[in-house]
């Protein structure tokens, strides 16, 4: 297992839909998962994304980051969260991935 930082973001789809994937690539973030239409309740009330437009919809993004890059990645998201809203959580986790040098070892 490898110790990495897990960066979890919930950001409004108004930003995410048009810019997020391009920004992740621009920032050199190669490993991430995106779950569209996250629902929940926070400071701005319930966000359920049940309107026909993208109003009230959010995306949940998970990034596994080397500890040395975490601060840089978080700082890239700070202006986005300040302008559009959302949250960013960072935790240290153990990640199990397939060993690139072996077909059957994890």
C-alpha positions as CSV (number, residue, x, y, z in Angstrom):
1,X,0.0,0.0,0.0
2,X,1.0,3.6,-0.6
3,X,0.2,6.5,1.6
4,X,-1.3,9.4,-0.3
5,X,-3.5,12.4,0.5
6,X,-7.1,12.1,-0.6
7,X,-8.5,15.4,-1.8
8,X,-12.3,15.5,-1.9
9,X,-14.1,18.4,-3.5
10,X,-17.7,19.2,-3.9
11,X,-18.1,22.1,-6.3
12,X,-21.1,23.5,-8.2
13,X,-21.6,22.1,-11.6
14,X,-21.8,25.6,-13.0
15,X,-18.1,25.7,-12.7
16,X,-17.3,22.0,-13.0
17,X,-19.1,21.2,-16.2
18,X,-17.2,23.5,-18.5
19,X,-13.9,24.0,-16.9
20,X,-13.0,21.3,-14.4
21,X,-11.5,18.5,-16.5
22,X,-9.4,21.0,-18.6
23,X,-8.1,22.5,-15.3
24,X,-7.2,19.1,-13.9
25,X,-5.2,18.3,-17.0
26,X,-3.6,21.8,-17.0
27,X,-2.5,21.3,-13.3
28,X,-1.0,17.9,-14.1
29,X,-3.5,15.9,-12.1
30,X,-3.6,12.5,-13.7
31,X,-5.6,10.4,-11.3
32,X,-9.1,11.5,-10.3
33,X,-12.7,10.3,-10.1
34,X,-15.8,12.5,-10.7
35,X,-19.3,11.7,-9.5
36,X,-21.8,14.1,-11.1
37,X,-24.9,15.3,-9.3
38,X,-23.9,15.0,-5.7
39,X,-26.7,15.9,-3.3
40,X,-26.4,17.1,0.3
41,X,-27.1,19.9,2.7
42,X,-24.7,22.7,3.7
43,X,-24.6,26.4,4.5
44,X,-26.7,27.2,1.4
45,X,-29.4,24.6,2.3
46,X,-30.3,21.4,0.5
47,X,-28.6,20.9,-2.9
48,X,-30.5,18.2,-4.8
49,X,-30.0,19.1,-8.5
50,X,-33.6,18.2,-9.3
51,X,-34.2,21.2,-11.6
52,X,-34.0,20.9,-15.4
53,X,-31.0,23.2,-15.6
54,X,-27.7,22.8,-13.7
55,X,-28.9,25.1,-10.9
56,X,-28.2,23.5,-7.5
57,X,-26.2,20.6,-8.9
58,X,-22.8,19.7,-7.6
59,X,-19.9,17.4,-8.6
60,X,-17.9,15.3,-6.2
61,X,-14.3,14.9,-7.2
62,X,-11.8,12.6,-5.6
63,X,-8.1,13.1,-6.2
64,X,-5.3,10.8,-4.9
65,X,-2.2,13.1,-4.5
66,X,1.3,12.6,-3.4
67,X,1.7,14.5,-0.2
68,X,4.3,16.8,-1.7
69,X,1.7,18.1,-4.3
70,X,-1.4,18.4,-2.0
71,X,-0.8,22.0,-0.9
72,X,-0.4,23.1,-4.6
73,X,-3.5,21.4,-5.7
74,X,-5.6,22.7,-2.8
75,X,-4.3,26.3,-3.5
76,X,-5.4,25.9,-7.2
77,X,-9.0,25.1,-6.0
78,X,-9.1,27.9,-3.4
79,X,-10.2,30.7,-5.8
80,X,-12.8,28.4,-7.4
81,X,-14.4,27.7,-4.0
82,X,-14.1,31.3,-3.0
83,X,-16.0,32.4,-6.1
84,X,-18.5,29.5,-6.8
85,X,-18.8,27.8,-3.4
86,X,-18.1,24.3,-2.4
87,X,-15.8,22.5,0.0
88,X,-12.4,20.8,0.0
89,X,-11.4,18.0,2.4
90,X,-7.9,16.5,2.7
91,X,-7.1,13.3,4.5
92,X,-4.1,11.0,4.6
93,X,-5.0,7.5,3.4
94,X,-3.5,4.2,2.4
95,X,-4.1,3.4,-1.3
96,X,-4.0,-0.1,-2.7
97,X,-3.2,-0.1,-6.4
98,X,-2.0,-2.7,-8.9
99,X,1.8,-2.9,-9.0
100,X,2.7,-1.7,-12.5
101,X,5.6,-4.2,-12.6
102,X,3.5,-7.3,-12.0
103,X,0.4,-8.7,-13.5
104,X,-0.9,-10.3,-10.4
105,X,0.6,-8.4,-7.4
106,X,-1.2,-5.7,-5.5
